[in-house]
């Protein structure tokens, strides 16, 4: 039996109050435990008891997600042998029995790297010339891994696998796992924030909101998408004539009603809802302050190449730094332009230009503020693209691709692993998606093997049931 009649249920009460609470449905919210949060004396959401398992090297992760499948061969994995064989049939010994998506059954010809490569920095990192900002300013900060492989050959399951460790929808994203284990350092902002940008090249890769869902974890660990232009969160601003004091009164009244229900029902979701209302109220002040970049000095705008608020990847990188400063645990920036089935030379150069300056500026900005030491920056896609031609483009490729990492205890100016001479198979120091997750958790102070949540009778893990390893060779 419901404690409250429908006429004064929470939603009805708020609907008839005429007051917008904006983010009441926002997902990643305070860890409800014990006494509900109040407007004063708030503290960040707590970590699980016993977490972190050991002293962490990093406090937060910023994941620069190149959605659509960045072509490793044209960006970070130079293949001179492939150039020699350009236009010739791909050796059947390489492709026999392999998943090749749309190219299955077609004539497979070698397709050379489309951009010249050079050595960058004192470390001599091999990168294509389409990365002038990253190469000239940040090569010695990058830990480049060229031996990634994944289990999924189509975009949506590959995104899901990269984000959640499984191709099955409905599992928690990595950001949700981190919030569950480590809590949040931010009182007034979600601990897991997502932003999406796009540009003028390639097919626009659709990104489903379930990529940052909390899955079977409690709802307060879900990621929250901030829009890149306009109001980042819909209805976060108060309607005209409504003061914060009035809204405070509404939140307090709803909290008292929920507390009455909680005393009778002892439902943990009630505490979660109380905290949702509280954070939504505080975000009405904190989110506009976050988005107001007018106090940033001009040299920062010059560094990023944006004045902010334009929806670009660079603008989102600037916001990512501001979110990191405010204690947000996991920040994920999707750029949707890397699906290059055609015109790969033009589109890879154009898309790289859309993200090169922003990524380099973020690394530079974090470093000059002393934040790169305890911030991990990840850059990569859900998979790579084929060394064979699809017209003048490349197809999806799961057997070998590249990612890079920076900060947070990853070795700077370091390269690891390799694909074969044609860029098809990861053959040297192979790294799986689960290995990536295990290594990132390690740097955040978590032993992935002991990081579990009981679901349907099983101790579920981000790193799954298959063997995963921490890639210690990547770490200082």
C-alpha positions in Angstrom: 0.0 0.0 0.0 1.3 3.5 -0.9 1.9 5.8 2.1 1.0 8.9 0.0 -2.3 9.3 -1.9 -1.9 10.2 -5.5 -3.0 13.8 -5.0 0.1 14.5 -3.0 2.6 12.1 -4.6 6.0 13.5 -5.3 5.5 14.1 -9.0 2.1 15.6 -8.5 3.3 17.9 -5.7 6.1 19.2 -7.9 4.0 19.5 -11.0 1.5 21.8 -9.2 4.2 23.8 -7.4 5.2 25.6 -10.6 8.8 25.1 -9.8 11.4 23.6 -12.1 14.0 21.4 -10.4 15.7 20.8 -13.6 17.8 17.7 -13.2 15.6 15.7 -10.9 15.9 12.7 -13.3 19.7 13.1 -13.6 21.4 9.9 -13.1 24.8 10.0 -11.4 24.0 11.4 -8.1 25.1 11.3 -4.5 25.7 7.9 -2.9 22.7 7.6 -0.7 23.8 6.4 2.7 22.5 7.3 6.1 21.0 10.8 6.7 19.8 12.6 3.6 22.0 15.4 2.4 21.0 19.0 3.3 21.9 22.3 1.8 24.6 22.9 4.3 27.5 20.8 5.5 27.5 18.6 2.5 30.4 16.2 1.7 31.2 14.2 -1.4 29.7 10.8 -2.0 31.7 8.2 -0.1 33.7 5.3 -1.5 32.8 1.8 -0.6 34.3 0.5 2.6 37.8 -0.8 1.9 38.2 1.2 -1.3 40.6 2.1 -2.9 42.4 -1.2 -2.4 45.8 0.5 -2.5 47.1 4.1 -3.0 45.9 5.3 -6.4 48.1 7.0 -8.9 45.2 8.9 -10.4 42.0 10.5 -9.1 40.1 10.9 -12.4 39.8 9.7 -16.0 39.1 11.8 -19.1 38.3 9.5 -22.0 38.5 11.2 -25.4 36.4 8.7 -27.4 36.9 8.8 -31.2 33.6 7.2 -32.2 33.3 5.5 -35.5 36.6 3.6 -35.6 39.7 5.7 -36.1 41.9 4.3 -38.8 45.1 3.3 -37.0 47.0 2.8 -40.3 46.5 6.5 -41.2 47.1 8.0 -37.8 49.4 6.2 -35.4 50.5 2.8 -36.9 52.8 3.3 -40.0 53.0 0.4 -42.3 55.7 0.8 -45.1 55.2 -2.7 -46.3 51.5 -2.0 -46.9 52.5 1.0 -49.0 54.8 -1.3 -51.1 51.8 -3.6 -51.8 49.3 -0.9 -52.5 46.7 -2.1 -55.0 47.9 -5.7 -54.9 45.7 -8.5 -53.5 45.9 -8.9 -49.7 47.6 -12.2 -49.0 44.9 -14.8 -48.2 47.1 -16.1 -45.4 46.3 -12.9 -43.6 42.6 -12.7 -44.2 41.4 -16.4 -44.4 38.7 -17.1 -41.9 38.6 -13.6 -40.5 35.6 -11.4 -39.9 35.7 -8.6 -42.5 32.2 -7.0 -42.2 31.0 -5.4 -45.4 34.1 -6.5 -47.3 33.2 -10.2 -46.9 33.2 -11.9 -50.4 34.8 -8.9 -52.2 38.2 -8.6 -53.8 40.6 -7.5 -51.1 43.4 -5.2 -52.2 46.0 -3.6 -50.0 45.4 0.1 -49.4 48.5 2.1 -48.4 48.7 4.6 -45.4 47.2 7.8 -46.7 49.4 10.2 -44.8 53.1 10.5 -44.3 54.5 9.7 -40.9 57.3 11.3 -39.0 59.1 10.9 -35.7 57.9 13.5 -33.1 59.5 14.7 -29.8 62.6 13.6 -28.0 61.0 10.1 -27.7 60.7 9.8 -31.5 57.0 8.8 -31.4 55.9 7.6 -34.8 52.7 9.6 -35.8 51.2 10.8 -39.0 51.7 14.4 -40.0 48.0 15.1 -39.5 48.7 15.5 -35.8 50.8 18.7 -35.8 49.6 19.9 -32.3 49.8 16.5 -30.5 53.0 15.7 -32.3 54.9 18.9 -31.7 53.6 19.6 -28.1 52.7 16.3 -26.5 54.5 13.4 -28.2 56.7 12.9 -25.1 53.6 12.7 -22.9 51.9 9.9 -24.8 51.9 6.2 -24.1 50.9 4.7 -27.4 49.6 1.1 -27.6 49.4 -0.3 -31.1 48.3 -3.9 -30.2 44.7 -3.5 -29.2 42.1 -6.0 -30.3 38.4 -6.3 -29.5 35.6 -8.9 -29.9 33.0 -6.8 -31.8 33.1 -5.8 -35.5 30.0 -3.6 -35.7 29.8 -0.2 -34.0 27.1 -0.5 -31.4 28.3 -3.8 -29.8 31.9 -2.5 -30.1 30.9 0.7 -28.2 29.1 -1.4 -25.6 32.1 -3.7 -25.2 34.6 -0.8 -24.9 32.4 1.0 -22.3 31.1 -1.9 -20.3 33.4 -4.9 -20.9 30.6 -6.9 -22.6 28.6 -6.8 -25.8 25.4 -7.4 -23.8 23.4 -4.2 -23.3 22.3 -3.3 -19.8 25.7 -3.6 -18.0 27.3 -0.7 -16.2 29.6 1.7 -17.9 33.2 2.0 -16.6 32.4 5.5 -15.2 29.5 4.0 -13.2 31.8 1.3 -11.8 34.3 3.9 -10.7 31.6 6.0 -9.0 30.3 2.9 -7.3 33.7 1.9 -5.9 35.3 5.3 -5.3 32.5 7.7 -4.9 32.7 11.3 -6.1 34.8 14.2 -5.1 32.2 16.7 -6.2 29.2 17.8 -4.1 27.5 20.0 -6.7 28.1 18.2 -10.0 27.6 14.6 -11.2 30.5 12.3 -10.8 30.2 10.9 -14.3 29.7 13.5 -17.1 29.4 12.8 -20.9 29.6 15.4 -23.8 29.3 14.8 -27.5 30.6 16.8 -30.4 30.6 16.4 -34.2 32.2 18.2 -37.2 32.1 18.2 -41.0 33.8 14.9 -41.9 32.8 11.2 -42.0 29.5 9.6 -41.2 28.1 10.8 -38.0 28.3 7.9 -35.6 25.1 7.5 -33.4 25.8 7.2 -29.7 23.1 5.7 -27.5 22.7 7.0 -23.9 23.0 3.4 -22.7 26.7 3.7 -23.3 26.9 5.6 -20.0 24.1 3.7 -18.1 24.5 2.3 -14.6 23.1 -1.0 -15.7 22.5 -3.2 -12.7 24.2 -0.8 -10.3 22.0 1.6 -8.4 20.7 4.5 -10.5 22.8 7.2 -8.8 25.9 5.9 -10.6 24.6 6.6 -14.1 26.4 9.1 -16.3 24.8 12.5 -17.2 25.1 14.0 -20.6 25.8 17.7 -20.8 24.8 19.3 -24.0 27.6 21.1 -25.8 25.6 24.3 -26.7 22.9 26.2 -25.0 21.8 25.0 -21.6 23.9 21.9 -20.8 21.0 20.3 -18.7 17.4 21.0 -19.7 15.3 22.9 -17.2 18.3 23.6 -14.9 17.4 27.2 -14.8 14.7 28.5 -12.5 11.6 29.9 -14.1 11.0 33.6 -13.9 9.8 34.8 -10.5 11.0 31.7 -8.6 13.7 32.3 -6.1 16.2 29.8 -4.8 14.7 30.1 -1.4 11.3 29.0 -2.7 12.9 26.1 -4.5 14.8 25.2 -1.3 11.5 25.1 0.5 10.0 22.7 -2.1 13.0 20.4 -1.9 12.8 20.4 1.9 9.1 19.6 1.7 9.6 16.7 -0.7 12.5 15.4 1.5 10.2 15.3 4.5 7.6 13.4 2.6 10.2 10.9 1.4 11.5 10.5 4.9 8.1 9.6 6.1 7.9 7.0 3.4 11.4 5.7 4.2 10.6 5.1 7.9 7.7 2.9 6.8 9.1 1.2 3.7 12.9 1.1 4.3 13.4 1.3 0.6 17.0 2.3 -0.3 15.7 3.9 -3.5 13.9 6.5 -1.4 17.3 7.7 -0.1 18.6 7.8 -3.7 15.6 10.0 -4.7 16.2 12.4 -1.8 19.8 12.8 -2.9 18.7 13.2 -6.6 16.5 16.2 -5.6 19.3 17.7 -3.5 21.9 17.4 -6.3 19.4 18.7 -8.9 18.8 21.8 -6.7 22.6 22.4 -6.3 23.2 22.0 -10.0 21.0 25.0 -10.7 23.9 27.1 -9.4 26.9 24.9 -10.1 26.2 24.1 -13.8 25.8 27.7 -15.0 29.0 28.5 -13.1 30.8 25.6 -14.8 29.7 26.8 -18.2 30.6 30.4 -17.7 34.1 30.5 -19.0 34.4 34.3 -19.1 36.9 34.2 -16.2 39.3 32.1 -18.2 42.3 34.1 -19.4 42.8 34.8 -23.1 45.9 32.6 -23.3 43.7 29.6 -22.4 41.2 30.5 -25.2 44.2 30.8 -27.6 45.5 27.5 -26.4 42.3 25.6 -27.2 41.4 27.7 -30.2 37.9 28.5 -29.0 36.1 31.0 -26.8 34.0 28.2 -25.5 30.3 27.4 -25.8 30.5 26.6 -29.5 29.9 22.8 -29.2 33.2 21.9 -30.7 35.5 19.1 -29.4 38.0 21.8 -28.3 35.3 23.6 -26.3 34.3 20.3 -24.6 38.0 19.7 -23.8 38.1 23.0 -22.0 34.9 22.1 -20.1 36.5 18.7 -19.3 39.4 20.5 -17.6 36.9 22.6 -15.6 34.9 19.5 -14.6 38.1 17.8 -13.5 39.1 20.8 -11.3 35.6 20.5 -9.7 36.1 16.9 -8.7 34.2 15.0 -11.4 35.5 11.4 -11.4 34.9 10.3 -15.0 34.6 12.5 -18.0 33.9 11.1 -21.4 34.0 13.2 -24.6 32.7 11.6 -27.8 33.6 12.9 -31.2 31.3 11.2 -33.7 33.2 11.7 -37.1 35.5 8.7 -37.4 33.4 6.4 -39.5 35.4 6.6 -42.8 34.1 4.0 -45.3 34.9 6.4 -48.1 37.4 9.2 -48.8 39.5 8.0 -45.9 42.4 10.3 -46.9 40.3 13.5 -46.8 38.1 12.5 -43.9 40.9 11.2 -41.6 42.8 14.4 -42.1 39.7 16.6 -41.5 38.6 14.7 -38.5 42.1 14.7 -37.0 42.1 18.5 -37.4 38.8 18.7 -35.5 40.3 17.0 -32.5 44.1 17.6 -32.6 44.3 21.0 -31.1 41.7 20.3 -28.4 43.4 17.1 -27.2 46.8 18.8 -27.2 45.5 21.8 -25.4 43.9 19.6 -22.7 47.1 17.7 -22.1 49.1 21.0 -22.0 46.5 22.7 -19.7 46.4 19.8 -17.3 50.2 19.6 -17.2 50.8 23.3 -16.5 48.3 23.1 -13.7 50.0 20.1 -12.1 46.9 17.9 -12.8 48.2 15.5 -15.4 50.1 13.6 -12.7 46.8 12.4 -11.2 44.5 12.6 -14.3 44.5 9.7 -16.9 43.7 10.9 -20.4 42.6 8.1 -22.8 42.3 8.5 -26.6 40.9 5.9 -28.9 38.0 4.2 -30.7 35.8 1.2 -30.4 38.0 -0.6 -33.1 40.3 0.2 -36.0 39.9 0.1 -39.8 41.1 -2.4 -42.4 44.4 -2.3 -44.3 42.3 -3.3 -47.4 40.4 -0.9 -49.5 36.6 -0.3 -49.5 36.7 1.9 -52.6 38.8 4.8 -51.3 37.8 4.1 -47.7 38.3 1.4 -45.0 36.0 -1.1 -43.3 35.6 -2.0 -39.6 38.5 -3.9 -38.1 38.7 -5.7 -34.8 42.0 -7.6 -35.0 44.4 -4.7 -34.4 44.2 -1.0 -33.6 45.7 1.8 -31.6 45.0 3.8 -28.4 47.1 6.2 -26.4 47.1 7.1 -22.7 48.7 10.1 -20.9 49.2 11.0 -17.3 48.1 9.2 -14.2 51.3 7.0 -14.0 51.4 5.9 -17.6 54.9 5.9 -19.1 55.4 9.1 -21.1 57.0 9.0 -24.6 56.5 5.3 -24.7 55.3 2.9 -27.4 54.1 -0.6 -26.8 52.9 -3.5 -28.9 52.6 -3.9 -32.7 50.4 -5.2 -35.5 51.9 -7.3 -38.3 53.6 -5.7 -41.3 50.2 -5.0 -43.0 48.5 -3.6 -39.9 46.0 -6.5 -39.7 46.7 -8.5 -36.6 47.9 -7.4 -33.2 50.9 -9.7 -32.9 53.3 -8.3 -30.3 52.3 -7.7 -26.7 48.6 -8.0 -27.5 46.2 -5.9 -25.3 42.5 -6.7 -24.9 39.7 -4.3 -23.9 39.5 -6.1 -20.6 43.3 -5.5 -20.1 42.6 -1.8 -20.7 39.9 -1.7 -18.0 42.1 -3.7 -15.6 45.0 -1.3 -16.1 42.9 1.8 -15.7 41.3 0.4 -12.5 44.8 -0.4 -11.2 45.8 3.2 -11.6 42.7 4.3 -9.7 43.6 2.1 -6.8 41.3 -0.8 -7.6 42.2 -4.5 -8.0 39.9 -5.5 -10.9 39.7 -9.1 -9.7 38.2 -8.1 -6.4 36.0 -5.4 -7.8 32.6 -7.1 -8.0 28.8 -6.6 -7.6 26.4 -9.3 -6.9 23.9 -9.6 -9.7 21.6 -12.5 -10.5 23.6 -14.7 -8.1 27.0 -13.9 -9.7 29.9 -11.7 -8.7 29.9 -9.5 -11.8 33.0 -7.5 -12.8 33.9 -4.8 -15.3 36.6 -7.1 -16.6 34.3 -10.1 -17.1 35.0 -13.8 -16.5 37.8 -14.1 -19.1 41.4 -13.6 -17.9 42.4 -10.0 -17.8 45.7 -8.6 -16.9 47.1 -5.3 -15.7 49.6 -4.2 -18.4 52.4 -3.2 -16.0 54.7 -2.5 -18.9 52.7 0.7 -19.6 53.1 2.1 -16.1 55.8 4.0 -14.3 
